[in-house]
Amino acid sequence: MRYRFKSISALAAVLALSVTVAAGCATSAASTLKPPEAGAAVPKSVGKGEGTLNLIAWEGYAQPQWVKPFEQSTGCRVNAKYAGSSSEMVSLMANGGGHQYDLVSASGDADLRLIYGGDVRPININLIPSWKQFRPFLKSPSFNTIGGKHYGVSYEFGPNVLLYSTKAFKHAPNSWSVLYSKKYKGQITVPDNPIQIADAALYLEKAKPSLKITDPYELTQPQFNAAVSLLKSEHPLVKKYWALASQEISLFQSKTTVVGAAWPYQTNTLKANHVAVADTIPKEGATGWADTWMLATNAPHPNCAYKWMQWVTTPKVQAQEADYFGETPANTQACSYMNKISKGSCAAYHANAPQAYFKTIKFWKTPLAQCGNGKNDCVPFQNWASAWTQITS
């Protein structure tokens, strides 16, 4: 399973920009600043492949089962550099990667850093036929679409769910509050990632309405302080902050932990190994991640890059990727292919869930200084990174 977050690299100066985007649609705040590449021309057609395609990707996003057919069909030989975290992807692209690499499979907590850092450029979404088959909320999401310009094509996504032992819980817990309960001291596990602060904020939005939190990624200093304080109180209860999905799987297999924040991948892997677990999205909702293939500003092989974006967004390849990683495909036509690969996987990874299910998920975005109300009093990501180090140390 890919390692999404490991270490915090040097953050791009873009983090200080007073720009933000509300989940699901661009706000007026986002349009107040123009991305450096906003005026870049987009191609009207895709030409002959250049013979090479260089990717920065999550490990496993370039598996032979869909890479080899792509290479045979297009003549574009794929070279993948696997990154260990979102911040590593940003660092690679900022430090000359835009001239070396063609595409990066960025998650929502990196997209705005790349866009406002000038490291990625707009694409012509009309050259990606499968885009018309995407779920509506992934056609022009705010984390990769600014001012009507698409800075990439959505790929796969998933929620951060509450995973629990069905032996320890007779009934599904209905609140994230169990992660902050002394009753489960030493039996809790959560991701090792600064964006976890948003999960605490999401819980506090309902638990402490006096804080007036409306967006877990747009926190004023008092709201941020409350979330950090909650996570510091949680620290003595946590058995382990996991970085690899396999770490959390091992914790539940050994019965070391009984509850934690997870991805559907962990749940389904554990169930396949006959471990008594289940997951749920609590009453407060959930955060989630969504990946985007983004085109480097100075991509040396743009035609091969477009051919790749076309290829990996087709229903069959989306299904292959979804089943391989336990993700949900952006393409709504992937479900039948998923079930052919692995019976029942469409439902297991919520690929056929109703729109109401997806509305419960607030997808990652880079926390920046400007709040959605136009004020510059929100806490930017570099402060989240610093606070997370204090929380987990």
C-alpha positions, 0 to 999 in steps of 0.5 A: 500500500502506498505511503502517503505521509512520512516526513515534512519536507521544506514547504514551498513559499506558496503556503503563505499565499492568501488563497483558499478553496472551499470543498466542492466549489471554488470560492471568491477568495480563490479567484483573488489571486491568479496562479502563475500559469493561469494564462498558459496555452493548452493544446487543441489536440494530442500529437504523436508520443515522444517515446517517454513518460516520466512520472512522480507517483504514489507507489503502485500507481504505475503497475505492469497490468496497466502500464505495459498495455499503455506502452504497447499502445502508445510507444511511450515508455513509462519511468516512475519516481515513487514519492513517500509523501505529498510534501516530497512530491511538492519538493521534487516538482519545485526543485527542478522536477518540472523540467524532468517530470511530466506528471505528478499524482498529487493528493488534495493536500498538495494541489494548491501548493503545486498550482500556486507555486507555478509547478503545474499548468492547466490542461485541456479537459476536452482532450480527456474523453472519460472526464464526461463519465466522472462523478460530478464532484470530481469533474471540477473540484476546487482543489484542482480547478481554479477560475474555470481552468483545470490543473489536472484530471481527477483520478482515484479517491477515498474516505478516512473511515473509523475502523473498529473491532467488532469484538470490542464494539458490539455496535458500531461507534457513531462518533469520532469521540472514541478516538479521544476516550480514555476507555481505549487508552493504548488501543487507538491508532491514527495516521501520522500526518499533519492533515489529521488536525482537520479530523479533530476540527471536523469532530469539534465542529459538532462537539463544540459548536461555540468554536464556529468551525465551518471548514476543517481546513480553514481554521482561525487561531482559536479554532486551530488551538482547540484542535491541537489541544484535543490531539495533544490530549489524545497523544497518551491514548495512542498506541501508534501513529501509523504511516503505512497501511500495513502498520495499522493492519498488523496492529488490528491483526495482533489485537493490539488496537481496537479502534482507529482512523483508516482507509477502506483498504485496511478494512477490506484487507483485514476482513479478507484475513478473517479479522473481526473488524468493520468501519463506519463514517460517524455522525460528524462526517469524515475527511477524505483524499482525492488524487489528481494527475497534474501536468508539469509546467515544463513537461518534456513529453506533453503528448505522452502525458495526455495519452497517459491521462486518457488511458488511466481514466478509462473505466477498465484501468480505473477499475484495475487501480481501484481494486489494486489499492482499495480506492474508489474510481472517479469514473462512474463506469468502472463498477462492472469491471471492478466486480469482474476483477474481484467479486463485490469490490464495487460495493466494498469500495463504495464505487456504487454509493449514492451521492449522499454518501460522498457528501459526508466526505470533506476532501483534503485541501491545503490549509492556507492563510485566507479563509473562505470569508476573505479574511487572512486569519486562518492558520497556514499549512506550515503551522499545521506541520509544526504543530503536528511535530509537537503533538506526536513528540 
